[in-house]
Amino acid sequence: MTATGVPSTNEEAWALAGRWGTARYMTPFEALMWRVEEDPRLRSTMTIVYLLDRAPDWGRFLAAHEWATRLIPRIRQRVVDPPFALGMPTWVLDDQFDLSFHVRRVRLPEPGTLRQLLDLVASDAMAGFDRSRPPWRASLVEGLEGDRTAYVLKLHHSLTDGQGGVQLVGLLHSRRREPSPDKPLPEPPAAEHASALSVLAEQAAGALRSVPGGALRRAAGGLAAAGRTVTRPAGDLADGARFARSLQRILSPPPVDPSPLLAQRSRSWRLDAIDVPLNELKAAGKAAGGSLNDAYVAALLGGFRRYHEQLGAPIDELPMAMPISMRRGDHPMGGNRFAGARFAAPVGEPDPAERIRLVHEFVLTAREEPALDVFGLLAPALNRLPMALVARAYAGQTTKLDLQASNVAGLPYTAYIAGARIDRMLPFGPLPGCAVMATLLSYAGTCCIGLNTDPAAVTDPELFVASVEEGIDEVLALADGSARGADGRRPSTN
């Protein structure tokens, strides 16, 4: 097993595959992501684009997906939501699963540029899922210039977070081009005939069975808490006050107004991608006393600073959010394990090393917040409220953010799908009302930064991408520049 939780060999992956995404019910937090899409701006669609060195054989490609649906039952499961949100959305095996619906083959018109590919992907990503089927789609896109092919995988965020998605990739993709005749081929899992009422009855019955033991456990917990209060009243009061202060910080919006330049919003997405050498980005962060993530965020902020200056609207700070992973080694594979932190980002700081230091301090502070996972704690209560009200309140918060930035540790080795080598992995997170969603995914020594921007907010996307590239170069200059060209810039990766 690698440091990122990805199996080291195909055999290890096959042995672990059945453990991915085994929970019967969504967590309350996942249920919110599923239900809040009553507002189409809040769709939680994650997309990853693989650029392949050649077109895989279509028959082998289909067989690989059939094998994946047998190896990991979650891939064949659809969501059944109890009526009136009286329980948690439930994963059930689709009794009418049809692989041909989930896997398609399309061709780009000539000349088949990367821009055409990303526009096609954005159009597909903006469309909602058919909620009567498992929430994923895969496309093999042929006709990309240079005799290349792309594989596009679209997942609903309720299935997993970014790190869980990397676990899934590590379980399913091979480390060699040749077929693996010895890999297991389980029988297709038996379908379930479930309805909204039947899953509600199932959860109600489960709740009734757990009442005696649950009541005893709650009573014991209450007695233990009371005992601690008697013996350590000052400490308990201090902990409670610390949590209350943390809660206020977490729930308060960043103490800065959004950028007027990025104020408009729409329901449209534009996708762009930038490659960065992993070792250089890591070295740049280390040179300034930070991490790869700190250098990545500082580079984004440098790009925002340049974009605003170029358009004659300089700013000192902007509101941004960042997911903080809550995963531990003992957590089951798949699912969602993250919390969000918001802060006023130091866009106007011209020194990249100082920006890295400021970002580093914020992330360290955020990880220590006692109330960091407050939305996970509030999710059960929020699921009881009218979802239109929850969606309106959530959108009211996210539209006040100019940037969300996510960082996912990916596969450290080269992987293959149906005999085609994956040369690049381009990640694109959902755009839940903010102006820009940036996602970094490392793969085989390269970090790809996927930019999902709202065209109503970022009105000059070419200038914005060029500005972010300059912000990256500025950060990379902190480290040894031997891997860059004579002009000090990164070599082109397109």
C-alpha positions in Angstrom: 0.0 0.0 0.0 1.4 3.4 -0.9 1.4 6.4 1.4 -1.8 7.8 -0.2 -3.7 4.6 0.6 -3.4 3.2 -3.0 -2.6 -0.5 -3.4 1.0 -1.2 -4.6 0.2 -4.1 -6.9 -2.7 -5.3 -9.0 -3.2 -8.3 -6.8 -3.4 -6.2 -3.6 -6.0 -4.0 -5.4 -8.2 -6.9 -6.3 -8.1 -8.2 -2.8 -9.2 -4.8 -1.4 -11.7 -3.9 -4.1 -14.8 -5.3 -2.4 -14.2 -3.0 0.6 -14.6 0.3 -1.4 -17.9 2.1 -0.7 -19.7 -0.5 1.4 -21.9 1.7 3.5 -25.6 1.0 3.0 -26.7 4.5 3.9 -25.3 7.9 3.0 -24.1 10.0 5.9 -26.1 13.1 6.7 -23.4 15.2 5.0 -23.6 13.1 1.8 -27.4 13.3 1.9 -27.2 17.1 1.9 -24.9 17.0 -1.2 -27.5 14.7 -2.9 -30.6 16.7 -1.9 -29.3 20.2 -2.2 -29.2 19.9 -5.9 -32.7 21.2 -6.0 -30.7 24.3 -6.9 -28.9 23.4 -10.2 -26.0 25.7 -9.3 -25.2 23.3 -6.4 -24.7 20.1 -8.5 -21.9 18.1 -7.0 -20.3 16.6 -10.1 -16.7 15.5 -10.1 -15.0 14.9 -13.5 -11.6 13.5 -14.3 -10.1 13.4 -17.8 -7.4 11.0 -18.8 -5.3 11.7 -21.8 -4.3 8.3 -23.3 -1.4 7.5 -25.5 -3.6 5.5 -27.9 -7.2 4.3 -28.4 -8.0 1.2 -26.3 -9.7 -1.8 -28.0 -13.4 -1.1 -27.6 -14.3 -4.7 -26.7 -11.5 -4.8 -24.0 -12.6 -1.3 -22.8 -16.2 -2.5 -22.3 -15.1 -5.7 -20.6 -12.9 -3.6 -18.2 -16.0 -1.7 -17.1 -18.1 -4.8 -16.8 -15.4 -6.3 -14.6 -15.2 -3.1 -12.5 -19.0 -3.3 -11.8 -18.7 -6.8 -10.6 -15.6 -6.2 -8.5 -17.0 -3.2 -6.7 -20.7 -3.5 -6.0 -21.1 0.3 -5.4 -20.7 0.9 -9.1 -23.9 -1.0 -9.8 -25.9 0.8 -7.1 -28.4 3.5 -7.4 -29.8 5.8 -4.7 -33.2 5.5 -3.2 -34.3 8.4 -1.0 -37.0 7.8 1.6 -40.1 10.0 1.3 -40.2 13.4 2.9 -36.5 13.0 3.9 -37.5 10.8 6.8 -34.4 8.7 6.6 -31.0 8.6 4.8 -30.7 8.1 1.1 -29.9 4.4 0.6 -27.6 2.6 -1.9 -29.4 -0.4 -3.5 -28.2 -2.6 -6.4 -29.9 -1.5 -9.6 -32.4 -4.1 -10.7 -32.2 -2.7 -14.3 -28.5 -2.0 -14.5 -27.5 -1.3 -18.1 -23.8 -0.8 -18.8 -24.5 0.7 -22.2 -26.1 3.6 -20.6 -23.1 4.4 -18.4 -20.3 3.8 -21.0 -20.4 5.7 -24.3 -18.1 6.3 -27.3 -17.9 9.7 -29.0 -15.7 11.5 -31.5 -14.4 15.0 -31.5 -14.9 17.0 -34.7 -11.7 18.1 -36.5 -9.2 19.3 -35.6 -9.8 17.7 -32.2 -8.1 20.3 -30.0 -7.7 20.1 -26.2 -10.0 23.2 -26.1 -12.7 21.3 -28.0 -12.3 18.3 -25.6 -12.6 20.5 -22.5 -15.7 22.2 -23.8 -17.3 18.9 -24.5 -16.4 17.7 -21.0 -17.8 20.9 -19.4 -21.1 20.5 -21.3 -21.5 17.0 -20.0 -20.4 17.8 -16.5 -23.0 20.6 -16.2 -25.8 18.1 -16.9 -27.4 16.4 -13.9 -27.4 12.6 -13.4 -30.4 10.4 -14.1 -31.3 9.7 -10.4 -33.0 6.4 -11.2 -29.6 5.0 -12.1 -26.1 4.7 -10.5 -24.7 8.3 -10.5 -21.7 7.9 -12.8 -20.9 8.1 -16.6 -17.8 7.2 -18.6 -16.9 8.3 -22.1 -14.2 7.3 -24.5 -13.5 10.4 -26.7 -11.7 9.7 -29.9 -10.4 12.1 -32.5 -8.1 14.1 -30.3 -5.2 15.7 -32.2 -2.0 13.9 -32.3 -3.8 10.5 -32.6 -4.7 10.7 -29.0 -7.8 9.5 -27.1 -9.4 10.7 -23.9 -11.3 8.9 -21.2 -13.8 11.0 -19.2 -15.2 9.8 -15.9 -18.0 11.7 -14.2 -19.0 10.9 -10.6 -21.5 12.3 -8.1 -19.7 13.7 -5.1 -22.0 11.6 -2.8 -20.2 8.5 -4.0 -16.8 9.7 -2.6 -14.5 12.6 -2.1 -11.3 13.2 -4.2 -9.1 11.0 -2.1 -11.7 8.2 -2.2 -11.8 8.6 -5.9 -8.0 8.1 -6.1 -8.5 4.9 -4.1 -11.0 3.8 -6.7 -8.7 4.5 -9.6 -5.9 2.6 -7.8 -8.2 -0.4 -7.4 -9.4 -0.5 -11.0 -6.5 0.6 -13.3 -3.7 -1.7 -14.1 0.0 -1.1 -13.7 0.8 -2.9 -17.0 -0.4 -2.6 -20.6 -0.9 -6.3 -21.1 -4.2 -8.0 -20.1 -4.3 -9.7 -16.7 -5.9 -13.2 -17.4 -5.6 -14.1 -13.7 -7.7 -11.3 -12.4 -10.9 -12.4 -10.5 -14.3 -12.1 -12.2 -17.0 -12.4 -9.6 -20.6 -13.1 -10.6 -22.8 -10.0 -11.0 -24.3 -9.0 -7.7 -27.9 -9.8 -7.2 -30.3 -6.9 -7.9 -32.6 -5.4 -5.3 -36.2 -4.4 -5.8 -36.4 -1.4 -3.5 -38.7 1.6 -3.3 -38.7 4.8 -1.2 -41.2 3.2 1.1 -39.3 0.0 1.5 -36.0 1.7 2.5 -37.9 3.9 4.9 -39.4 0.8 6.5 -36.0 -0.8 6.6 -34.5 2.1 8.4 -37.4 2.4 10.8 -37.1 -1.2 11.7 -33.4 -0.8 12.3 -34.0 2.2 14.5 -36.5 0.2 16.6 -34.1 -2.7 17.1 -31.3 -0.3 18.3 -33.5 1.6 20.8 -32.7 -0.5 24.0 -28.9 -0.7 23.4 -28.7 2.9 22.1 -30.7 4.2 25.1 -28.4 2.4 27.5 -25.3 3.8 25.7 -26.6 7.3 25.7 -27.5 7.1 29.4 -24.1 5.7 30.2 -22.5 8.5 28.2 -24.6 11.1 30.0 -23.6 9.7 33.4 -19.9 9.7 32.4 -20.1 13.3 31.2 -21.8 14.3 34.4 -19.1 12.7 36.4 -16.4 14.5 34.5 -18.2 17.8 35.1 -18.3 17.2 38.8 -14.6 16.2 39.0 -13.3 18.7 36.4 -15.8 21.5 36.1 -13.3 24.1 35.2 -11.7 22.0 32.4 -15.1 21.2 30.9 -16.2 24.8 31.0 -12.9 25.8 29.3 -13.3 23.2 26.6 -16.9 24.3 26.0 -15.9 28.0 25.7 -13.0 27.0 23.3 -15.4 25.1 21.1 -17.9 28.0 21.2 -15.2 30.4 20.0 -14.1 28.0 17.3 -17.7 27.5 16.2 -18.1 31.3 15.8 -15.0 31.4 13.7 -16.0 28.5 11.5 -19.6 29.8 10.9 -18.6 33.4 10.3 -17.9 34.3 6.7 -14.3 35.4 5.8 -13.8 39.0 7.0 -13.5 40.4 3.4 -15.9 41.3 0.7 -15.8 39.3 -2.6 -14.0 40.9 -5.6 -16.3 43.2 -7.6 -14.5 42.0 -10.7 -15.8 38.4 -10.1 -19.2 39.3 -8.8 -21.5 37.9 -11.5 -22.6 34.3 -11.5 -24.3 31.9 -14.0 -24.9 28.2 -14.3 -22.2 27.6 -16.9 -18.7 26.1 -16.5 -15.5 26.5 -18.4 -12.6 24.1 -17.9 -8.9 24.7 -18.3 -5.8 22.7 -17.2 -2.2 23.5 -16.3 0.7 21.1 -15.6 3.3 21.6 -12.9 6.3 19.3 -12.1 5.5 17.7 -8.7 9.1 17.9 -7.4 9.5 21.5 -8.3 6.3 22.5 -6.6 7.2 20.6 -3.5 10.7 22.1 -3.4 9.2 25.6 -3.8 7.0 25.1 -0.8 9.9 23.7 1.3 12.1 26.6 0.3 9.6 29.0 1.9 8.9 26.8 5.0 5.7 25.4 3.7 4.3 22.3 1.9 3.3 21.5 -1.7 -0.3 22.5 -0.9 0.9 25.9 0.5 2.9 26.5 -2.7 -0.1 25.5 -4.8 -2.5 27.9 -3.1 0.1 30.7 -3.1 0.5 30.2 -6.8 -3.2 30.5 -7.4 -3.4 33.7 -5.4 -0.5 35.1 -7.4 -2.5 34.4 -10.5 -5.6 36.2 -9.0 -3.4 39.2 -8.2 -2.1 39.5 -11.7 -5.5 39.0 -13.3 -7.0 41.8 -11.2 -4.1 44.1 -11.9 -4.2 43.5 -15.6 -7.9 44.5 -15.6 -7.3 47.6 -13.5 -9.0 46.3 -10.4 -6.3 45.4 -7.8 -7.4 43.9 -4.5 -5.6 43.0 -1.3 -7.7 40.0 -0.2 -10.5 37.8 -1.4 -12.7 35.2 0.3 -11.7 31.6 -0.4 -12.5 28.1 0.9 -10.4 24.9 1.2 -11.4 21.4 2.1 -9.5 19.8 4.9 -9.2 16.0 4.8 -10.5 14.2 7.8 -9.3 10.8 6.6 -7.4 8.5 8.9 -5.8 5.2 8.2 -8.6 3.3 9.9 -11.4 4.9 7.9 -13.1 2.6 5.3 -12.4 3.2 1.6 -14.6 5.4 -0.4 -17.2 7.8 1.1 -16.6 11.4 2.1 -14.2 12.5 4.9 -13.6 16.2 4.7 -14.5 19.5 6.2 -14.4 23.0 4.8 -12.4 26.0 6.0 -12.8 29.6 4.8 -10.4 32.5 5.1 -9.4 35.9 3.7 -6.7 35.0 1.1 -3.7 37.4 0.9 -3.9 38.1 -2.9 -2.2 41.4 -2.7 1.0 40.1 -1.0 3.6 40.4 -3.8 6.2 38.2 -2.2 5.5 34.5 -3.0 7.5 33.2 -0.1 5.4 35.4 2.3 2.2 34.2 0.7 3.3 30.6 1.2 4.0 31.4 4.9 0.6 33.0 5.4 -1.2 30.1 3.7 0.8 27.6 5.8 -0.2 29.4 9.1 -3.9 29.4 8.1 -4.0 25.7 7.2 -2.2 24.7 10.5 -4.7 26.9 12.5 -7.7 25.4 10.6 -6.7 21.8 11.3 -6.6 22.6 15.0 -10.1 24.1 15.1 -12.3 22.1 17.5 -15.4 22.9 15.5 -13.9 22.2 12.0 -16.4 19.5 11.2 -19.4 21.6 12.4 -21.3 21.0 9.1 -21.0 17.3 9.7 -22.4 17.8 13.1 -25.2 20.0 11.8 -26.1 17.9 8.8 -28.7 15.6 10.6 -30.7 18.7 11.6 -30.3 20.4 8.2 -31.7 17.3 6.5 -34.9 17.8 8.5 -35.4 21.3 7.1 -37.1 22.2 3.8 -34.4 21.5 1.3 -35.3 24.6 -0.8 -34.5 26.7 2.3 -31.2 24.8 2.9 -30.2 25.2 -0.7 -30.9 28.9 -0.7 -28.8 29.4 2.5 -25.9 27.3 1.1 -25.9 29.1 -2.2 -26.0 32.4 -0.3 -22.7 31.3 1.3 -20.9 29.8 -1.7 -21.7 32.7 -4.0 -19.7 35.0 -1.7 -16.6 32.9 -2.3 -14.2 33.8 -5.1 -12.1 30.7 -4.9 -12.3 27.1 -3.7 -9.0 25.2 -3.9 -8.7 21.4 -3.4 -5.5 19.3 -3.4 -5.6 15.5 -4.0 -2.6 13.1 -3.8 -2.9 10.8 -6.8 -1.1 7.8 -8.2 2.7 7.9 -7.9 3.1 5.4 -10.8 2.0 5.2 -14.4 -1.3 3.4 -14.9 -3.2 1.8 -17.8 -6.8 1.3 -18.9 -7.6 -1.5 -21.3 -4.1 -1.4 -22.6 -3.9 2.3 -23.1 -1.3 4.3 -21.1 -2.7 7.2 -19.0 -0.4 10.1 -19.8 -2.2 12.9 -17.9 -5.0 13.1 -15.4 -7.0 16.3 -15.5 -9.2 16.9 -12.4 -12.3 19.1 -12.3 -14.3 19.7 -9.2 -17.9 21.0 -9.0 -18.5 24.8 -9.1 -21.1 25.3 -6.3 -21.7 29.0 -6.8 -18.2 30.3 -6.4 -16.2 32.1 -9.2 -13.4 29.5 -9.5 -12.9 25.9 -8.4 -9.3 24.8 -8.6 -8.3 21.2 -8.1 -4.8 19.8 -8.0 -4.2 16.1 -8.7 -0.7 14.6 -8.7 0.0 11.7 -11.1 3.3 10.0 -11.9 5.5 13.0 -11.1 3.2 15.7 -12.4 0.7 17.9 -10.7 -2.3 18.9 -12.9 -4.3 21.9 -11.8 -7.8 21.8 -13.2 -9.6 25.1 -13.3 -13.4 25.2 -13.3 -14.5 28.9 -13.8 -17.8 30.6 -14.1 -17.7 32.5 -17.4 -20.0 35.2 -15.9 -17.3 35.9 -13.2 -14.1 35.3 -15.1 -14.9 37.2 -18.3 -11.4 36.9 -19.8 -10.5 33.2 -19.4 -7.3 33.3 -21.5 -5.9 36.1 -19.5 -6.9 34.3 -16.2 -5.1 31.1 -17.2 -2.0 33.1 -18.3 -2.1 34.9 -15.0 -2.2 31.7 -13.0 0.7 30.3 -15.1 2.7 33.4 -14.2 1.7 32.9 -10.5 3.0 29.3 -10.7 6.3 30.4 -12.3 6.8 33.0 -9.6 6.4 30.3 -6.9 8.6 27.7 -8.7 11.3 30.3 -8.9 11.8 29.9 -5.2 13.2 26.4 -5.8 16.0 25.2 -8.0 15.0 26.2 -11.5 17.2 23.7 -13.3 14.2 21.8 -14.7 12.9 25.0 -16.4 14.0 26.4 -19.7 16.6 29.1 -20.3 13.9 31.8 -20.0 13.0 30.6 -16.5 9.5 29.4 -17.5 8.1 25.9 -17.3 8.3 23.8 -20.5 4.9 23.6 -22.4 2.9 20.4 -21.5 0.0 20.9 -24.1 
